[in-house]
């Protein structure tokens, strides 16, 4: 590598540049099945200007640079395929620009979900957090990587959380979107300008630029809410109720869990692991909970409104009851045999971290995360079940989570395969199943909109013109190919 450590030290200080094996090991792998590789150097930054200078130096020396925020991507996006400089932004912790009138806030890459939520809670607000995001995951990176939140700000804007953004391009120049792009402050009293050019950087794994600031839409904390559970014997039984409930715009949060994931969430003997992957920790409580929980459970939270909250909860609850009566399905305010289930789930909606207890089952979770139309989900479930049996993987050990989107027209799906990475035979078996399942799910209507690792080849090979356009754009904006090379279709 042509870049010199002393040149980087001039930018950030000698104490903020590391190249010893012990320090670099944490950047070399995550809990995914992606092959490990260490960077040549890691650099800790605290200011956008430092990132600019590092990128300019990288261009001169043709050195790869990889953005890193919290290390909780879990899908191999920050593993340096070609070595290079790891730009560690975990110390960029500023939370600024809270606008209580227009409901938005500005954050940097090092701000974690727990830090953001704790800050907002003190001000009477909350961030919309993806279900199962690690507590210490970078909030900015999570939104940038399109992790879908439990509930969008409202039905009209969909899952639009990102407003104004600031990005360092491959040239080292600053590029801003939204209200910033016109020279104003991020988030004007008129509201941030939501131009869609920021999508060039979403799910791009740092290949098109390094995002250093993001303005987020947030929500007021509603003091009055009501939670409902609807049990189902099969996934197929849940499809029509979800469609009807979503089309009536009932509830802010709605999620569907199978018994494996719900049992993991309620297992008190398990805690959320501090590191992922973790050591397997089987407990009988988890097995016992699976025996008493429904095969599938739809959870719906109805939020009040700043004005007349009781009336809003009342008419949505009545509408939900009418749908359930018409379909002859149960509508519960708690779960039988699970004392306090409603309180636990209410807390989970604001801080949805406890589902990560599922990592205790086998140590790692190899997820299949995709979008699909609601009417295709049962076929995809059957596809995975068939493949699992063919590969000797127990269907009962598959965790499943579904999130209705776009008023029920689409579904975000996460199908989990559990694996002990310390067992070479098991790891190889799960890898083969995961790869074949990914391909078969795509063939049957699954859309992997976050193309990590092998998914990139699977998706871009089916969209040749789109991939060619991306390569042309990459060549124009990053002619030296220094930004996280080897990812997406830029291999």
Secondary structure, DSSP 8 states (H G I E B T S, - for coil): --S-HHHHHHHH-GGGEE--HHHHGGGT--SSSS-----SEEEE--SHHHHHHHHHHHHHHT--EEEESSS---SSTTS-TT--EEEE-TT---EEEEETTTTEEEE-TT-BHHHHHHHHHHTTEE---BTT--TTSBHHHHHHTT--BSS-SBTTTBT--EEEEEEE-TTS-EEEEGGGGGTS-SS-TT-----GGGGGTTTSTTSS-EEEEEEEE-EE--S-EEEEEEEESSHHHHHHHHHHHHHTT--SEEEEEEHHHHHHHH-TT----SSSS------HHHHHHHHHS-SEEEEEEEE--SSSHHHHHHHHHHHHHHHHHHHT---BSSBTTBTTHHHHHHHHHHSTTGGGGGGGTTSEEEEEEEEEEGGGHHHHHHHHHHHHHHTT--GGG-EEEEEEEGGGTEEEEEEEEEE-TT-HHHHHHHHHHHHHHHHHHHHTT-B-SS--THHHHHHHTT-HHHHHHHHHHHHHH-TT--BSTTSTT--
